[in-house]
């Protein structure tokens, strides 16, 4: 998997920006773990991660929360036993922006690091 997006900052967009069309965001989606992420209704990214227990899912969720504060880009995080689901989009434009894919790539990187331990 290519983590080029994960090396980029989450940059704020302008309310004058348009949401990304599929011909643009599909290239970004290919850089994510497509077993985990998909685009819903051309509007937001949805990620789903499985874990062996609640404790690991909680640790992953906490890491995502810290990332969200660092990047100032805040997803919806849903946690349950052995599962974390994430929805991310740029509220300012009510749709997808490159920043959403950068954030998702950073989440993939966190998951990859957690999976190695």
Secondary structure, DSSP 8 states (H G I E B T S, - for coil): ---TGGGS------TT-----HHHHHHHHTTS-TTTEEEETTTEEEEEEE-SSHHHHHHHHHHHHHHHHHHT---EEEEETTEEEEEE-BGGGTB--HHHHHHHHHHHHHHHHHHH-
